[in-house]
Amino acid sequence: EYTNRLVHKWRSEEAAIVVGTRTALHDDPSLTTRLYPGKNPVRIVIDKDLKLPAHSKLLNNETETFVLNSIKEETTGNTHFHKIAEGADMVTATLNILYQHQLTSLIVEGGSQLLQSFIDANCWDEARIITNKEMKIENGIDAPVLKDKMLFAKEQLVTDEICYFRNIALD
């Protein structure tokens, strides 16, 4: 509960938030600040083949949403479909969309493949890793691997440990 509220606070402090197709399909996230007062970030979902069903929370027009895809360019309500060239680098495409819309900050919330893409492209300045010390998951997905990192803060919230890292390659 405390950690969820903190995550929603972080969302309220950033201009945009992005997830990949698998996370959108598997988790059906809202990517809003519903547990914390504040402005919702612009939601970005990378959905190259438009696999998200129409009833997906990301397509509910609740707040501005960009869908990066390889099929169509159109706007319906608060949902903007941006057609990206087939085979384009999605990190670069995402950053270009941010630039075009004058969005100056981004949370890459998941999944692991998308997170690793931003890490590998050295397009990160801060990472926050939340570890629940009591939760045990078998057959999970490997976490992304941070490179050139320095731990600069750590806090404990009930059973969650939050570690804050910065990208020292940017120093």
Backbone bond lengths (Angstrom), bond angles and torsions (degrees), N, CA, C in turn:
res aa  C-N    CA-C-N  psi(-1)  N-CA   C-N-CA  omega(-1)  CA-C   N-CA-C  phi
1 E - - - 1.454 - - 1.533 110.42 -
2 Y 1.343 118.08 -51.85 1.462 120.92 -179.84 1.520 111.09 -61.74
3 T 1.324 115.29 -43.66 1.462 119.53 -178.20 1.524 110.59 -67.63
4 N 1.330 118.54 -41.07 1.467 121.20 177.81 1.522 110.76 -59.03
5 R 1.317 116.53 -42.64 1.473 120.54 178.81 1.529 110.15 -64.04
6 L 1.319 116.95 -39.53 1.463 120.79 178.46 1.533 110.84 -64.32
7 V 1.322 117.34 -42.36 1.466 121.15 178.13 1.531 110.03 -60.72
8 H 1.312 117.13 -40.32 1.466 120.45 179.30 1.533 110.53 -68.90
9 K 1.319 116.87 -32.98 1.474 120.52 174.00 1.530 109.50 -63.75
10 W 1.338 116.71 -45.32 1.469 120.13 178.36 1.522 110.39 -58.64
11 R 1.320 117.05 -42.22 1.469 120.61 179.02 1.529 110.61 -59.37
12 S 1.334 117.28 -40.16 1.462 120.83 -177.92 1.528 112.17 -66.55
13 E 1.314 116.87 -17.87 1.471 121.77 -177.14 1.527 113.23 -92.77
14 E 1.320 117.62 -4.27 1.465 121.24 -176.42 1.521 111.36 -117.98
15 A 1.331 115.48 157.62 1.465 121.28 -177.03 1.524 112.18 -78.10
16 A 1.332 117.43 -34.89 1.463 120.47 -174.48 1.524 110.53 -147.16
17 I 1.328 114.14 162.32 1.465 121.79 178.45 1.519 107.28 -141.99
18 V 1.332 117.62 141.20 1.467 120.56 -177.17 1.521 111.28 -130.69
19 V 1.338 115.13 143.94 1.459 122.93 171.31 1.525 108.12 -136.14
20 G 1.318 114.66 161.12 1.454 120.97 177.01 1.514 111.63 -92.47
21 T 1.312 115.63 175.59 1.460 122.26 -176.52 1.526 112.43 -59.99
22 R 1.335 116.51 -48.15 1.474 118.39 -176.09 1.523 112.23 -62.17
23 T 1.324 116.74 -41.70 1.468 119.99 177.81 1.525 109.85 -63.60
24 A 1.333 116.63 -43.74 1.468 120.37 179.57 1.522 111.15 -61.42
25 L 1.319 117.62 -42.54 1.464 121.46 -179.73 1.524 112.40 -71.10
26 H 1.323 116.38 -44.58 1.467 121.04 -174.54 1.526 112.55 -74.56
27 D 1.351 117.21 -43.88 1.466 121.46 -173.82 1.528 114.33 -97.03
28 D 1.327 117.56 -20.77 1.470 123.07 -174.41 1.527 110.82 45.44
29 P 1.344 116.80 58.19 1.470 120.19 -176.34 1.526 112.31 -75.73
30 S 1.331 115.49 155.40 1.469 121.14 173.77 1.524 110.79 -88.88
31 L 1.337 116.45 -32.62 1.468 124.00 -178.08 1.522 111.68 55.72
32 T 1.331 115.73 40.84 1.457 121.52 178.60 1.528 109.87 -115.36
33 T 1.326 115.38 -176.45 1.458 121.29 178.92 1.525 111.02 -106.23
34 R 1.327 116.94 33.52 1.465 121.27 -171.49 1.529 114.25 -58.03
35 L 1.332 119.04 -21.91 1.470 121.39 179.55 1.528 112.41 -98.34
36 Y 1.334 116.40 5.83 1.468 120.51 -178.33 1.531 108.07 -149.93
37 P 1.332 117.73 134.23 1.469 118.16 179.29 1.530 110.15 -66.94
38 G 1.299 115.73 136.87 1.461 119.20 179.01 1.504 111.04 152.37
39 K 1.311 114.40 173.58 1.462 121.77 -177.39 1.535 109.55 -76.79
40 N 1.326 115.91 135.87 1.456 120.75 174.75 1.526 109.25 -70.05
41 P 1.324 117.76 141.35 1.467 119.35 172.08 1.528 109.65 -73.09
42 V 1.320 116.38 157.95 1.460 120.08 171.12 1.523 106.38 -65.90
43 R 1.320 116.72 128.44 1.460 121.04 -179.36 1.526 108.64 -88.50
44 I 1.323 115.30 135.92 1.464 120.97 175.91 1.519 107.04 -126.25
45 V 1.319 115.74 129.92 1.456 120.11 174.88 1.522 107.72 -125.39
46 I 1.310 115.60 132.06 1.455 120.49 175.21 1.528 106.15 -91.66
47 D 1.317 115.00 109.55 1.462 122.01 -176.22 1.533 107.39 -136.63
48 K 1.325 115.34 73.07 1.470 121.69 -172.98 1.518 113.90 -49.98
49 D 1.323 117.33 -43.33 1.468 121.44 -174.50 1.527 113.13 -102.80
50 L 1.333 117.57 13.72 1.467 122.84 -179.61 1.526 111.97 51.37
51 K 1.325 114.80 55.46 1.462 121.33 179.50 1.526 113.58 -85.16
52 L 1.333 117.87 -16.47 1.462 119.71 -177.73 1.524 110.36 -65.87
53 P 1.336 117.14 132.03 1.461 119.42 177.56 1.532 110.51 -71.97
54 A 1.313 116.60 154.66 1.467 122.25 -177.58 1.530 112.22 -58.21
55 H 1.339 118.02 -27.89 1.467 121.23 -179.42 1.533 113.03 -84.20
56 S 1.318 118.17 4.13 1.463 122.07 178.63 1.525 110.35 -59.92
57 K 1.328 116.90 140.90 1.471 121.16 178.67 1.529 111.51 -59.30
58 L 1.332 117.14 -31.17 1.464 119.59 179.85 1.525 112.79 -69.90
59 L 1.314 117.43 -16.82 1.464 121.60 -179.42 1.529 112.36 -107.28
60 N 1.338 117.00 19.52 1.466 120.78 -173.79 1.533 114.26 -87.30
61 N 1.330 118.31 3.83 1.468 123.03 179.23 1.523 113.94 63.11
62 E 1.342 117.73 13.11 1.462 121.60 179.94 1.528 111.10 -63.04
63 T 1.308 115.54 -36.62 1.461 121.01 179.56 1.523 108.01 -150.74
64 E 1.307 116.61 166.77 1.469 120.20 -176.31 1.528 110.88 -60.09
65 T 1.328 114.64 131.72 1.462 121.64 -176.11 1.523 109.86 -137.81
66 F 1.327 115.94 133.77 1.463 122.34 175.25 1.521 107.79 -109.66
67 V 1.326 116.23 129.64 1.457 121.72 177.00 1.525 106.84 -112.23
68 L 1.339 116.75 109.67 1.461 121.88 177.94 1.512 107.87 -84.80
69 N 1.342 116.11 121.87 1.450 120.77 -173.51 1.518 109.99 -148.56
70 S 1.325 116.64 172.92 1.471 121.22 -179.63 1.524 112.05 -109.31
71 I 1.347 117.59 14.01 1.462 120.90 -172.44 1.532 114.62 -113.96
72 K 1.331 117.17 -48.90 1.466 117.37 -172.68 1.525 113.42 -141.52
73 E 1.329 113.85 157.69 1.462 124.14 175.86 1.526 105.89 -124.04
74 E 1.329 117.16 107.96 1.465 120.55 178.56 1.518 110.14 -165.00
75 T 1.323 115.49 164.98 1.456 121.87 177.06 1.510 109.04 -125.30
76 T 1.327 115.31 132.79 1.458 122.55 175.62 1.524 106.82 -132.43
77 G 1.324 117.46 107.29 1.463 120.68 -176.81 1.515 110.24 62.09
78 N 1.331 116.34 -126.75 1.473 122.33 178.76 1.520 113.14 -89.11
79 T 1.331 117.42 5.33 1.459 121.01 -177.16 1.515 109.57 -104.84
80 H 1.328 115.11 121.82 1.457 122.49 -177.71 1.525 109.19 -114.41
81 F 1.309 116.81 116.33 1.458 122.09 177.76 1.528 107.73 -90.75
82 H 1.333 116.58 118.39 1.462 122.44 178.96 1.525 108.66 -106.84
83 K 1.316 115.52 117.08 1.467 119.87 179.70 1.526 108.87 -79.41
84 I 1.316 114.91 125.39 1.461 123.12 179.60 1.523 107.39 -111.70
85 A 1.315 116.42 140.28 1.464 120.49 -179.05 1.524 110.95 -57.52
86 E 1.322 115.99 140.03 1.471 122.51 177.52 1.525 108.70 -55.79
87 G 1.317 117.02 131.29 1.459 122.09 178.26 1.519 114.28 82.35
88 A 1.336 118.14 1.50 1.467 121.02 179.48 1.525 110.80 -66.88
89 D 1.310 115.68 149.53 1.465 121.35 175.49 1.527 108.09 -70.22
90 M 1.314 117.19 121.28 1.459 120.54 -173.65 1.526 112.99 -74.08
91 V 1.309 118.67 -26.43 1.465 119.64 174.64 1.524 108.84 -64.74
92 T 1.319 116.58 -49.56 1.465 121.09 178.78 1.520 110.84 -61.82
93 A 1.329 117.69 -43.24 1.469 121.45 178.98 1.524 111.01 -60.34
94 T 1.327 116.72 -42.81 1.469 121.16 179.34 1.526 110.22 -63.41
95 L 1.326 116.48 -45.69 1.465 120.17 -179.65 1.529 111.27 -65.14
96 N 1.320 117.87 -35.54 1.468 121.26 176.69 1.530 111.35 -64.60
97 I 1.331 116.77 -41.26 1.468 120.64 177.60 1.528 109.78 -62.71
98 L 1.338 116.78 -43.57 1.465 120.50 177.27 1.524 110.31 -57.48
99 Y 1.320 116.47 -46.70 1.464 121.92 -179.30 1.529 111.04 -61.82
100 Q 1.325 116.74 -47.20 1.469 121.27 -179.09 1.532 112.57 -59.17
101 H 1.324 116.39 -32.36 1.461 120.94 -177.58 1.534 112.59 -102.25
102 Q 1.317 116.48 11.45 1.467 123.52 177.89 1.530 112.37 54.28
103 L 1.324 115.09 41.59 1.460 121.89 175.50 1.523 107.28 -96.95
104 T 1.320 117.14 120.74 1.457 120.43 -167.99 1.524 115.35 -102.15
105 S 1.324 117.85 1.22 1.468 118.97 176.94 1.525 109.20 -149.30
106 L 1.331 114.47 154.66 1.461 120.80 -174.49 1.518 110.62 -146.44
107 I 1.331 115.69 134.68 1.462 121.46 168.47 1.521 106.42 -102.16
108 V 1.317 116.62 124.93 1.462 121.26 173.23 1.526 104.77 -95.97
109 E 1.320 115.88 102.16 1.466 119.21 -172.13 1.524 112.72 -89.91
110 G 1.289 118.42 -21.79 1.460 117.81 176.60 1.513 111.92 154.79
111 G 1.262 112.63 174.87 1.433 135.09 2.57 1.521 113.68 -85.58
112 S 1.310 112.61 -164.33 1.463 119.78 -171.80 1.526 112.13 -63.62
113 Q 1.315 118.02 -37.38 1.469 120.72 -179.64 1.529 110.70 -66.11
114 L 1.332 116.94 -43.57 1.460 120.87 178.53 1.530 110.49 -65.71
115 L 1.323 116.60 -44.53 1.464 120.12 177.04 1.524 110.97 -57.15
116 Q 1.337 116.41 -46.45 1.471 120.13 -179.16 1.530 110.82 -63.27
117 S 1.332 117.80 -34.61 1.468 120.99 178.20 1.523 111.09 -61.89
118 F 1.336 117.45 -43.59 1.462 120.75 178.49 1.527 110.94 -68.32
119 I 1.323 117.08 -38.22 1.469 120.87 177.73 1.521 110.08 -64.33
120 D 1.334 117.17 -48.31 1.470 121.38 -178.92 1.525 112.01 -62.20
121 A 1.332 117.27 -32.16 1.467 121.21 179.17 1.531 111.20 -83.21
122 N 1.331 116.57 0.79 1.464 123.71 -178.56 1.533 110.93 58.29
123 C 1.329 115.74 36.63 1.461 122.40 179.43 1.522 110.03 -106.75
124 W 1.326 114.97 59.48 1.454 120.33 176.10 1.520 108.49 -151.82
125 D 1.301 115.93 146.26 1.462 118.67 175.43 1.525 111.94 -117.57
126 E 1.349 116.38 -27.97 1.459 119.65 178.26 1.518 109.67 -141.21
127 A 1.324 116.44 142.97 1.462 122.32 175.35 1.522 108.46 -127.86
128 R 1.306 114.52 140.02 1.463 120.76 177.24 1.521 106.83 -122.07
129 I 1.312 115.72 119.42 1.459 120.97 -178.16 1.519 108.74 -111.89
130 I 1.336 115.45 120.15 1.458 121.90 -179.69 1.525 107.60 -104.65
131 T 1.328 115.48 123.30 1.458 121.17 179.65 1.522 108.87 -122.81
132 N 1.317 116.31 122.03 1.453 121.11 175.35 1.523 106.93 -87.48
133 K 1.309 116.63 116.58 1.463 121.95 -175.13 1.523 113.67 -73.34
134 E 1.329 118.01 -15.23 1.460 120.87 -178.94 1.521 113.49 -102.98
135 M 1.327 117.96 -15.99 1.462 120.91 -176.64 1.527 110.30 -84.34
136 K 1.299 116.00 131.49 1.461 122.22 176.87 1.519 108.32 -118.79
137 I 1.329 116.54 123.50 1.463 121.69 179.52 1.513 108.14 -121.91
138 E 1.306 115.43 129.41 1.457 120.30 175.92 1.530 108.67 -100.91
139 N 1.299 116.08 146.73 1.464 122.13 177.64 1.524 112.85 58.73
140 G 1.328 116.42 38.55 1.459 120.82 178.02 1.521 111.62 -82.56
141 I 1.306 115.89 -176.33 1.461 123.16 178.23 1.518 108.14 -94.76
142 D 1.327 116.93 136.33 1.456 120.53 178.75 1.521 110.61 -60.39
143 A 1.305 115.51 140.07 1.462 121.31 177.95 1.522 109.58 -73.11
144 P 1.331 117.42 153.05 1.462 120.18 175.07 1.529 110.22 -61.74
145 V 1.316 115.69 157.83 1.467 121.47 -179.23 1.523 108.51 -108.09
146 L 1.326 115.96 115.60 1.461 120.96 177.34 1.516 110.48 -76.58
147 K 1.337 115.15 140.28 1.462 121.12 176.36 1.517 107.75 -116.30
148 D 1.314 117.30 153.41 1.467 122.21 175.44 1.525 111.83 50.81
149 K 1.323 115.82 50.67 1.459 120.16 -175.81 1.520 112.11 -110.04
150 M 1.334 114.26 153.18 1.450 120.50 173.01 1.527 107.74 -136.67
151 L 1.326 116.12 125.14 1.458 121.25 176.30 1.524 107.97 -70.10
152 F 1.340 117.27 125.58 1.464 118.13 178.69 1.525 113.07 -120.23
153 A 1.324 118.28 -9.62 1.462 120.60 175.90 1.516 109.31 -161.35
154 K 1.327 114.35 156.20 1.463 121.18 178.46 1.520 107.07 -149.34
155 E 1.332 116.24 139.82 1.457 119.99 176.25 1.523 110.05 -143.77
156 Q 1.327 114.84 157.01 1.459 121.85 179.32 1.515 108.42 -115.62
157 L 1.339 116.86 126.14 1.458 122.52 174.91 1.524 107.39 -122.96
158 V 1.308 116.35 101.48 1.458 124.47 -176.75 1.540 107.77 53.60
159 T 1.336 119.50 -109.56 1.473 120.26 -178.64 1.525 112.74 -97.57
160 D 1.330 117.38 1.10 1.469 121.50 -178.79 1.525 111.36 -100.19
161 E 1.327 114.33 133.63 1.455 120.79 171.90 1.536 107.14 -105.87
162 I 1.328 116.06 129.72 1.457 120.41 179.28 1.527 107.73 -115.14
163 C 1.322 115.16 121.08 1.466 121.69 177.76 1.528 108.30 -109.75
164 Y 1.323 115.36 133.68 1.461 122.13 -178.82 1.527 108.35 -110.17
165 F 1.317 115.71 126.08 1.458 121.50 -179.52 1.524 109.38 -120.98
166 R 1.319 115.85 151.75 1.463 120.18 171.66 1.523 108.42 -121.90
167 N 1.304 115.01 155.63 1.456 122.80 -178.35 1.532 108.44 -84.82
168 I 1.325 117.20 106.39 1.468 120.26 -177.67 1.525 112.06 -76.63
169 A 1.329 118.16 -13.05 1.464 121.22 176.07 1.519 110.89 -67.71
170 L 1.343 116.96 -18.53 1.460 121.51 179.75 1.520 113.03 -88.83
171 D 1.350 117.19 -7.33 1.479 121.03 -179.37 1.510 112.00 -70.37
